[in-house]
Amino acid sequence: MDQKRPREDAAPASAPKRKKHSFPLFLGGVQPYWYKDNRARAESAAAAYLRDRTNHNDVTVELDVPPYGQGKPKGTAWFHGSGDAPLRAARRAIGKYDAIDPHSRNHTKTVMFREVKERHDLESAEQELMDEICAEAEAKAADAAPRPAQTPVARTPAPAAVPPAPAALVPASVTWPEEVWSRALPAPSVFNSLLAFGRPLIHRVLAAAREQVTGDKDDRRIWAFDLPPRAGSGGAPKRWLVATPAEFDAAYACVPAGRRHAYEVIDARRPCWAYFDLEFTRKDGLNAAVDGDALTKRVVSAACHALVAAAGDRPLEIEVIVLASARPTKFSRHVVLRPHWTDGTRRPAPLAGSPHAGHLADVVIKALGDALTVQSGDARTTTSFVDTGVYTRDRCFRVWGSTKHGDEAEAAFAVTEQRVSPGSRPVAFTRSELRETLVVPELQPGEIDCLEIEAPVEPPPPPPSPGAAEEAAAPAAPAPAGSWEDSWDGATATPLLDATALPHKFIIARAGDRGQPPALFAAAATVALAALRRDHRDNGDPALMSWRYVAAEFPSERYLHLNVKGQGVFCRSRGRPHQNQNLVVTVDPVNGRCWQRCYDGADCARDVPTTSGGVCRLANRHELAAPADDLKVDRFALLAFEKGR
C-alpha cells in the first residue's frame, strides 16, 4: 500500500521548537475572472490550490479584488507553521507552471494567478531563518551552561553615541549592473515585506514595473539603469527599478560613480517641472561655430518668458537648474525649470505632465526659429537644438551623476547653474543633488497647483466625425514643417485612429483589460460586435478577447478598441479571413461610428502623402453599419472615466 507523503507543517527534528509563525508569498497578476468580485471564493480557490501544490495544509490567502472590470487583483499567500516548514512550502509554490483552478468548467485554459518569480529572494530568507534558528539554539545552550562567579568591577561611563556609518559602496568585484543595484538596495525584512510589492524591486520588463507602481501606497515610481549592450546593437538594454525617490537616492549613493548609468522614467500622468534636453554633435568639426552655452541661455530665457506669460496676473518666480555633460564629441545640457507661485505662501507650480512640457518646448522652438538649427550627422543635415523626443510616454531621462553605458566618468551630468529667475539669486538645495534635479517633483496632494500651458499651435476645428477629412470640400491649413503634426497632416485628420504606427504626443487617457469592457461601454460594445456579425455572412460569432480605451487631446479623439478572435472572420481590407491575425472593432463613443480594422501592417495598410511631401502609413478600416445613438456614450460619464487614467 502506498503511504501518504507526510505534511511538513511541523518543524524538523534537527531544529529547535519555535513558536508558530507565518511566511508570505506575493501573488501577482491574479485573474479570478470566473469569480468576478467574489473575494471570499477567489481566496478560497487560491488557498486550496496552494495547499495541494505545496503539500502544506496551513495556508491562507488575502486578495485585494477590485470591482469587476476595474483592474487585476493582487494578494499575499501566508504559509503558517513552525521552523522552516512555511519557508519550504513557499519555495515549492514557485514553479514554472501557471496556477489552474481545478473546479473551473474550462480549467485547462483558466489561469488562476501567475506567481511573481523574480526577486522573491528565498535563498536570503532561508539563510536568515536558519541563522535565527541556530542563534536561538545557541542562546538556549548558553543559558543551560553553568556560569562562573562574577567579580565586581568599577563602573565605566557609557561611551558617547556614535553617528551611523555612511552607506558602504558596492564592492569593486561586483560588476554586473543588476547585481550592483541588488546589493545597493536596502536589505528587506524577511517576515514583513520580503515577498510583497511594498519595497524596492528590480524588474526585467517595463510592464512588470508598471504593475507594481499601480496602486503603490508609498508613491513609488519607475527608474531605469543600463546593461552592457549586445555586440553590434545601437543602445543599451535596461532594467527597471521601482522605488521612492528616497529609496533610489540611498541606493544610488552605494553605486560606485563609474557604474552609475541611471535614468528617471518620466510618467506622463504625473505633474512635472518644465524640462529640456539640449544637444548637438561636435564630431568631424560639425557645429564648430555654435556657442552652446549662449544658445542654452536663449532657450532658458524664452521658456521663462512663456511660463510667466502663461501665469497671467499671478506672480511667479522660476528656479533655473542647468546640468552639463562634458563630452568632446557632443554638447549636452539638461535644463529643469521649477516655477513657484509667490502670491501668498510660496508654492510649487509644476506643469500637469510631460505632454504640457512638450507644448512649452514647441513654444520655445517657434519663438527662436532658425536660431535653434544645428548640424546633425553631416553638414547638409540639420535638426533642432531642442530635442522634442523626450516628452513621450515613460521616457528615460538621465539623472544627476550618471553617464550612458560606455561613456567616461567625466561625461556624468553635473549641476553648473542654479538660480532664481528673474535675477541671479542662488537656489538653495535642501536635499541631495539627485533629488533636487529630478523632473518629476516630490509633491504632497495639497501642494499640487499646476501652471496651465496652452498648446503652441492652434488646432484646426475637429471634424464632425472620423473620416470627415476625406469628405470635406476644403482641406485644413497645413501644419508647420518639422512638427509632429507635419508627419500626418494632409494624410488624415484622425491620427489616433488611422496612423497606428505613429507615436502620439497628446494622449490624455488609457485603459484596458482582458474580457468584457466596463459597464459604461457595454451597450456600445454589444452593438458594434453585432454589426460585425451582420457585416459578412462568413463572420459567424467572433469572440471578444480584450478591450482598450484611448483618448487624445489634440486632435480631439476618443476610441474604444475591441480585440476579437479573428480566425474565420472576413477581413474587408484583405478580401479573405486572416490566418494568424486578430481583428479590431473600433468604436467612436462620441460621434457614434464603428469600424473593422486589423493588425496586419503589411497588407491592411497604405502609404498616404502628407502636405509636407512625406508619406504616412495609415491602417485600412471598413465602416460597420450600426445606429449612431446606440454607439454613443454619455460625455460627462466618459470624462469622469478618463480621470486618473
C-alpha positions in Angstrom: 0.0 0.0 0.0 1.3 3.4 -0.9 2.0 5.5 2.1 0.8 9.1 2.1 3.6 11.7 1.9 3.8 13.4 5.3 2.9 17.0 5.6 5.6 19.5 6.6 3.7 21.7 8.9 5.9 20.7 11.9 9.5 21.8 12.4 12.1 19.2 11.5 13.6 17.2 14.4 17.0 18.9 14.0 15.6 22.4 14.5 14.7 23.7 17.9 10.9 24.1 18.6 9.8 27.6 17.8 6.6 29.5 18.0 4.3 29.2 15.1 4.9 31.9 12.5 3.9 32.8 9.0 5.8 33.3 5.8 4.3 35.5 3.0 4.4 34.9 -0.8 3.2 37.6 -3.1 0.7 36.6 -5.8 0.9 38.8 -8.8 -1.4 39.1 -11.8 -4.3 37.3 -10.1 -7.0 36.6 -12.6 -10.1 35.1 -10.9 -12.4 36.3 -13.7 -14.9 33.4 -13.1 -15.4 34.8 -9.6 -15.9 38.4 -10.6 -15.8 40.4 -7.4 -16.4 37.5 -5.1 -13.4 37.9 -2.9 -14.1 35.1 -0.4 -14.5 32.5 -3.2 -11.4 33.7 -5.0 -9.3 33.5 -1.8 -10.6 30.0 -1.0 -9.8 28.7 -4.5 -6.3 30.1 -4.5 -5.6 28.7 -1.0 -6.9 25.2 -2.0 -4.6 25.2 -5.0 -1.6 26.2 -2.9 -2.3 23.5 -0.3 -2.4 20.8 -3.0 0.6 22.2 -4.8 2.9 22.6 -1.8 1.7 19.7 0.4 1.2 22.2 3.2 -2.2 22.3 5.0 -2.0 25.6 6.8 -2.3 28.2 4.0 -4.4 31.3 3.9 -4.7 33.8 1.0 -5.6 37.5 1.2 -6.6 39.1 -2.0 -7.4 42.7 -2.9 -10.2 42.2 -5.5 -11.3 45.4 -7.2 -14.8 45.7 -8.8 -15.1 43.5 -11.9 -13.5 45.1 -14.9 -11.5 47.7 -13.0 -8.1 46.0 -12.7 -6.5 42.8 -11.7 -6.4 41.6 -8.1 -3.2 41.2 -6.2 -2.6 39.4 -2.9 -0.4 37.5 -0.5 -0.4 33.8 0.4 0.5 33.1 4.0 2.1 29.8 4.9 1.8 29.1 8.6 3.8 26.7 10.7 6.9 26.2 12.8 10.6 26.0 12.0 11.4 26.3 8.3 8.3 24.5 7.1 6.5 27.7 5.9 9.6 28.8 4.0 10.0 25.4 2.3 6.3 25.5 1.3 6.7 28.9 -0.2 9.7 27.7 -2.2 7.6 24.8 -3.6 4.8 27.3 -4.6 7.2 29.0 -7.1 7.1 26.7 -10.1 7.3 27.1 -13.9 3.6 26.3 -14.5 0.6 28.6 -14.1 -1.9 28.1 -11.3 -5.1 26.4 -12.7 -8.4 26.2 -10.9 -9.4 22.5 -11.0 -13.1 23.4 -10.3 -13.4 25.7 -13.3 -15.6 24.4 -16.1 -12.7 25.1 -18.6 -9.9 24.5 -16.1 -7.3 23.6 -18.8 -7.4 27.2 -20.0 -8.4 29.2 -17.0 -5.4 30.7 -15.2 -6.0 31.5 -11.6 -2.9 33.6 -11.0 0.7 33.9 -12.2 3.3 33.9 -9.4 5.8 36.6 -9.5 9.0 34.6 -9.7 11.7 37.3 -9.8 13.4 38.7 -6.7 11.5 36.7 -4.1 14.9 36.3 -2.6 14.1 33.0 -1.0 17.8 32.0 -0.7 18.4 35.0 1.6 15.3 34.4 3.5 16.2 30.8 4.1 19.7 31.7 5.3 18.4 34.3 7.6 15.8 31.9 9.0 18.4 29.2 9.6 20.7 31.8 11.3 17.8 32.7 13.6 17.2 29.0 14.4 20.9 28.5 15.2 21.1 31.6 17.3 18.1 30.5 19.3 19.7 27.1 19.9 23.0 28.6 20.9 21.2 31.0 23.3 19.4 28.1 25.0 22.7 26.2 25.3 24.3 29.2 26.8 21.5 29.7 29.4 21.8 26.0 30.4 25.6 26.1 30.9 26.8 26.9 34.5 28.0 30.5 34.9 31.2 31.4 36.7 31.1 33.7 39.7 31.3 37.3 38.6 33.9 39.7 40.1 32.6 43.2 40.7 34.3 45.7 38.5 34.3 49.5 38.6 31.5 51.1 36.6 32.7 52.9 33.5 30.8 55.7 31.9 28.7 54.9 28.8 30.5 55.7 25.6 29.4 58.6 23.6 26.8 57.9 20.8 28.5 57.0 17.6 26.9 58.5 14.4 25.7 56.0 11.9 28.3 55.0 9.3 27.7 56.2 5.8 26.3 53.8 3.3 29.0 51.4 2.0 29.8 51.3 -1.7 29.1 48.1 -3.6 32.5 46.2 -3.8 34.5 46.7 -7.0 34.5 42.9 -7.5 30.7 43.2 -8.4 30.5 44.3 -12.0 27.2 43.1 -13.4 24.8 46.1 -13.2 21.8 44.1 -12.0 23.9 42.6 -9.2 25.3 46.0 -8.3 21.9 47.5 -7.8 20.6 44.5 -6.0 23.3 44.9 -3.4 22.8 48.7 -3.3 19.2 48.4 -2.4 18.3 48.2 1.3 18.0 44.6 2.7 14.3 43.8 3.2 12.8 42.3 6.3 12.0 38.7 6.0 8.7 38.5 7.7 7.2 41.9 7.0 7.7 42.8 3.3 10.2 40.4 1.8 7.9 38.9 -0.8 5.4 41.7 -1.3 5.5 44.6 -3.8 5.8 47.1 -0.9 9.5 47.5 -1.3 12.1 48.5 -4.0 12.2 45.8 -6.7 14.1 45.3 -10.0 12.1 44.1 -13.0 13.2 42.8 -16.3 10.4 44.3 -18.3 8.7 47.7 -18.0 5.2 46.2 -17.9 6.1 44.5 -14.6 7.3 47.7 -13.2 4.1 49.5 -14.2 2.2 46.7 -12.5 4.0 47.3 -9.2 3.6 51.1 -9.4 -0.2 50.8 -9.9 -1.7 51.2 -6.5 1.5 51.5 -4.6 0.7 53.2 -1.3 4.2 54.7 -0.8 4.2 56.7 -4.1 6.9 54.7 -5.7 7.9 55.4 -9.2 9.9 53.8 -12.0 13.7 54.2 -12.6 16.0 52.5 -15.1 19.7 51.6 -15.4 21.7 50.4 -18.4 23.0 46.9 -19.0 26.0 46.3 -21.3 24.8 46.5 -24.9 25.0 43.5 -27.2 27.7 43.4 -29.9 26.6 45.5 -32.9 23.5 46.9 -31.2 22.9 50.6 -31.0 21.6 51.2 -27.5 22.0 49.6 -24.1 19.2 47.3 -22.8 17.7 48.3 -19.4 16.4 47.0 -16.2 13.5 48.8 -14.4 13.7 49.6 -10.8 10.6 50.6 -8.7 11.4 52.7 -5.6 10.6 56.0 -3.9 13.0 58.9 -4.6 14.5 58.5 -1.1 15.0 54.7 -1.6 16.5 55.3 -5.0 18.8 58.1 -3.7 20.0 55.8 -0.9 20.8 53.0 -3.3 22.4 55.4 -5.8 24.8 56.6 -3.1 26.1 53.0 -2.8 26.7 52.6 -6.5 30.3 53.5 -7.5 30.5 56.7 -9.6 31.9 54.9 -12.6 28.9 52.5 -12.7 26.1 55.0 -12.4 24.1 54.7 -15.7 20.7 55.5 -14.3 17.6 57.2 -15.5 14.4 58.8 -14.2 11.4 57.3 -16.1 9.0 60.3 -16.6 5.4 59.2 -16.1 3.2 61.4 -18.4 0.4 61.3 -15.8 2.4 62.9 -13.0 2.9 66.7 -12.6 6.4 67.6 -13.7 8.7 70.6 -14.0 9.4 72.2 -17.3 12.5 70.4 -18.7 14.6 70.5 -21.9 17.2 68.2 -23.4 19.6 70.4 -25.4 22.3 68.9 -27.5 24.3 68.9 -30.8 27.2 66.9 -32.1 30.8 68.1 -32.4 32.1 65.1 -34.5 34.1 65.8 -37.6 34.2 69.5 -36.9 30.4 70.0 -37.1 28.8 72.9 -35.3 32.2 74.4 -34.6 30.9 77.9 -34.6 27.9 77.2 -32.4 28.1 78.6 -28.8 26.1 76.0 -26.9 26.1 77.9 -23.6 24.8 81.1 -25.2 22.1 79.0 -27.0 21.2 77.4 -23.7 20.7 80.8 -22.1 18.4 81.8 -25.0 16.3 78.7 -24.5 16.0 79.3 -20.8 15.1 83.0 -21.3 12.4 82.1 -23.9 11.0 79.3 -21.7 10.8 81.5 -18.6 9.1 84.2 -20.6 6.5 81.7 -21.8 5.9 80.4 -18.3 5.4 83.9 -16.9 3.0 84.7 -19.7 1.1 81.5 -19.0 0.8 82.6 -15.3 -1.1 85.7 -16.4 -1.6 88.1 -13.4 -0.4 85.6 -10.8 3.2 86.4 -9.6 5.7 83.7 -10.5 9.3 83.0 -9.9 11.3 80.2 -11.6 14.2 78.2 -10.3 16.6 77.5 -13.1 18.8 74.4 -12.9 21.2 73.5 -15.6 23.2 70.2 -15.7 26.1 69.7 -18.1 27.7 66.6 -19.5 31.3 67.1 -20.6 32.0 65.1 -23.8 34.4 66.1 -26.5 32.2 64.9 -29.4 28.8 66.2 -28.1 27.4 69.3 -26.4 24.7 68.2 -23.9 22.7 70.1 -21.3 19.7 69.2 -19.2 17.6 72.2 -18.1 15.0 71.9 -15.3 12.8 74.9 -14.7 10.9 74.9 -11.4 8.1 77.6 -11.3 6.7 78.6 -7.9 3.7 80.8 -7.1 4.5 83.8 -4.9 1.0 85.1 -4.3 1.0 84.5 -0.5 2.8 81.4 0.6 5.4 80.3 -1.9 4.1 77.1 -3.6 5.3 74.8 -6.4 3.6 75.4 -9.8 4.5 72.4 -11.9 3.1 71.6 -15.3 0.3 69.0 -15.5 2.5 66.4 -17.2 5.2 65.8 -19.8 2.8 66.5 -22.8 2.5 70.0 -21.4 6.2 70.3 -21.1 6.3 69.3 -24.8 3.9 72.1 -25.5 6.3 74.5 -23.9 9.2 73.1 -25.9 7.2 73.8 -29.1 6.5 77.4 -27.9 10.3 77.9 -27.5 11.2 76.4 -30.8 8.6 78.6 -32.6 9.8 81.7 -30.7 13.5 81.2 -31.5 13.1 79.8 -35.0 16.2 79.2 -37.1 18.5 80.2 -34.2 18.0 76.6 -32.9 19.0 74.9 -36.1 22.2 72.8 -35.7 24.0 70.3 -37.9 23.3 66.6 -37.4 25.3 63.7 -38.9 26.8 65.8 -41.7 27.0 69.4 -42.9 23.9 69.1 -45.0 21.6 67.5 -42.4 20.1 69.8 -39.7 18.0 69.3 -36.6 16.8 71.4 -33.7 19.0 72.1 -30.6 15.9 71.3 -28.5 15.3 67.5 -28.5 11.5 67.1 -28.8 11.7 63.3 -28.3 11.9 63.5 -24.5 8.2 64.1 -24.0 6.9 60.7 -25.0 5.3 58.3 -22.5 7.7 56.6 -20.0 10.7 58.5 -21.3 14.1 57.7 -19.7 15.8 60.9 -18.6 19.4 60.6 -17.3 19.8 61.7 -13.7 22.5 63.7 -12.0 25.8 61.9 -11.7 25.1 59.4 -14.4 26.6 58.6 -17.8 25.5 56.4 -20.6 26.9 52.9 -20.5 30.4 53.0 -22.1 31.0 56.7 -21.6 33.8 58.1 -19.5 33.1 59.2 -15.9 33.7 62.8 -16.9 30.5 62.7 -19.0 28.3 62.4 -15.9 25.7 65.2 -15.6 26.7 67.8 -13.0 24.9 71.0 -11.9 26.5 74.1 -13.5 23.8 76.7 -12.7 21.2 77.0 -10.0 19.5 80.4 -9.7 16.1 82.1 -9.3 14.6 83.9 -12.3 14.2 86.9 -12.5 17.6 87.7 -11.1 20.5 85.7 -10.1 19.7 84.7 -6.5 21.1 81.2 -6.0 18.8 78.2 -5.4 19.4 76.6 -2.0 19.2 72.8 -2.2 17.8 71.1 0.9 18.2 67.5 -0.3 20.7 65.7 -2.4 21.6 66.9 -5.9 19.9 63.9 -7.3 16.6 64.5 -5.8 16.7 68.3 -6.3 17.3 67.9 -10.1 14.5 65.3 -10.8 12.0 66.2 -13.5 9.0 64.8 -11.5 8.9 66.6 -8.2 8.1 65.1 -4.8 4.8 66.8 -4.0 2.1 66.2 -1.4 -1.5 66.2 -2.7 -2.2 69.6 -1.2 0.8 71.2 -2.9 -0.4 70.5 -6.5 -1.4 73.8 -8.1 -0.4 73.3 -11.7 0.6 76.0 -14.2 -1.5 75.7 -17.3 0.4 75.8 -20.6 -1.6 76.2 -23.8 -0.7 74.4 -27.0 1.7 76.4 -29.2 -0.3 75.5 -32.4 -4.0 76.3 -32.6 -5.5 73.1 -33.8 -8.0 73.2 -36.7 -11.7 72.7 -35.8 -12.3 69.0 -35.3 -14.2 67.2 -38.0 -17.8 66.2 -37.2 -16.6 62.5 -37.2 -13.6 60.4 -38.1 -13.2 60.3 -41.9 -14.6 63.7 -42.5 -11.3 64.8 -44.0 -11.9 62.6 -46.9 -15.4 64.1 -47.4 -14.6 67.8 -46.7 -14.5 70.2 -49.6 -11.7 72.4 -48.3 -8.5 70.9 -46.8 -7.3 72.1 -43.4 -4.4 74.5 -43.1 -1.0 72.7 -43.2 1.0 72.2 -40.0 4.4 73.8 -39.7 7.2 71.9 -41.3 9.2 69.6 -38.9 6.5 69.4 -36.3 4.7 66.2 -35.1 1.6 67.4 -36.9 3.7 67.6 -40.1 4.1 63.8 -40.1 0.4 63.2 -40.7 -1.1 66.5 -41.8 -2.8 66.1 -45.2 -3.0 62.3 -44.9 -5.6 62.1 -42.2 -7.5 64.3 -39.8 -7.6 61.5 -37.2 -4.0 60.3 -36.5 -5.0 58.3 -33.4 -7.4 56.2 -35.4 -5.5 55.9 -38.7 -1.8 56.4 -38.0 -1.5 53.5 -35.6 2.3 53.1 -36.0 2.9 56.8 -35.3 3.7 57.7 -31.6 1.1 60.1 -30.4 2.2 63.2 -28.4 -1.1 64.2 -26.8 -2.6 61.0 -25.1 -4.6 62.0 -22.1 -6.1 58.7 -21.0 -5.5 55.0 -21.5 -7.3 51.9 -20.0 -7.8 48.3 -21.0 -8.1 44.7 -19.7 -9.0 41.3 -20.8 -12.6 40.2 -21.2 -15.6 42.5 -21.3 -15.3 46.3 -21.1 -16.6 48.3 -18.2 -20.4 48.8 -17.9 -20.0 52.3 -19.4 -19.1 50.8 -22.7 -21.1 47.5 -22.5 -24.0 48.6 -24.7 -21.8 50.2 -27.4 -19.6 47.1 -27.5 -22.6 44.8 -27.9 -23.9 46.9 -30.8 -20.5 47.1 -32.5 -20.0 43.3 -32.3 -23.5 42.7 -33.6 -22.7 45.0 -36.6 -19.5 42.9 -37.2 -21.5 39.7 -37.3 -24.0 41.2 -39.7 -21.4 42.6 -42.0 -20.5 39.4 -43.8 -22.1 36.0 -44.0 -18.9 34.2 -43.0 -18.2 36.2 -39.9 -20.0 33.7 -37.6 -19.7 34.5 -33.9 -16.4 36.2 -33.2 -15.3 36.1 -29.5 -14.3 39.2 -27.6 -10.8 38.8 -26.1 -9.9 42.2 -24.6 -10.7 45.9 -24.8 -8.7 49.1 -24.8 -9.7 52.7 -24.5 -7.5 55.6 -25.5 -8.2 59.4 -25.7 -6.1 62.2 -27.3 -6.2 65.9 -26.5 -5.2 67.1 -30.0 -6.7 66.3 -32.3 -9.6 65.5 -30.0 -10.2 61.8 -30.5 -11.7 59.0 -28.2 -11.9 55.4 -29.2 -12.9 52.0 -27.7 -10.9 49.2 -29.4 -12.4 45.7 -29.1 -9.9 42.9 -29.8 -11.8 39.9 -31.3 -10.7 36.5 -32.2 -10.2 36.8 -35.9 -9.8 33.3 -37.2 -12.6 32.8 -39.8 -13.7 36.4 -39.6 -13.8 38.0 -43.0 -11.4 41.0 -43.4 -12.8 43.5 -45.8 -9.4 45.0 -46.4 -7.7 41.8 -47.5 -10.8 40.2 -49.0 -10.5 37.0 -47.0 -10.1 35.8 -43.4 -6.6 36.2 -41.7 -4.8 33.1 -40.7 -2.9 34.4 -37.7 -4.1 38.0 -37.1 -6.8 39.1 -34.7 -9.3 41.8 -35.8 -10.2 45.0 -34.1 -13.6 46.7 -33.9 -13.1 50.4 -33.1 -15.9 52.4 -31.7 -16.1 56.2 -31.6 -18.3 56.7 -28.5 -18.6 60.5 -29.1 -19.7 60.5 -32.7 -21.4 57.1 -32.8 -19.4 55.3 -35.5 -17.6 52.0 -35.6 -15.1 50.3 -38.0 -13.5 46.9 -38.6 -9.6 47.0 -38.6 -6.8 44.6 -38.1 -3.1 44.4 -37.0 -1.7 43.4 -40.4 0.5 46.4 -41.1 1.8 44.9 -44.4 -1.4 44.0 -46.3 -4.0 46.1 -44.5 -2.4 49.5 -44.5 -1.4 52.0 -47.1 1.0 54.9 -47.6 -0.6 58.3 -48.0 1.3 61.5 -48.9 1.3 64.3 -46.4 1.2 68.1 -47.0 4.9 68.4 -46.3 5.8 66.0 -49.1 6.4 62.9 -46.9 4.2 59.8 -46.5 2.2 58.5 -43.6 1.3 54.8 -43.1 -2.4 54.6 -42.4 -4.3 51.4 -41.3 -7.2 50.4 -43.5 -10.6 50.5 -42.0 -14.1 49.4 -43.1 -17.1 51.2 -41.5 -19.7 48.9 -40.0 -23.4 49.8 -40.2 -24.8 50.5 -36.7 -27.3 53.0 -35.2 -25.2 56.0 -34.1 -27.2 56.7 -31.0 -26.6 53.1 -29.8 -22.8 53.6 -30.1 -22.6 56.9 -28.2 -21.7 57.2 -24.6 -22.7 60.0 -22.2 -20.0 62.6 -22.5 -19.9 63.5 -18.8 -19.6 59.9 -17.8 -16.8 59.5 -20.4 -14.8 62.4 -18.9 -15.3 61.0 -15.4 -14.0 57.6 -16.6 -10.9 59.3 -18.1 -9.9 60.9 -14.8 -6.9 59.1 -13.2 -6.1 57.1 -16.4 
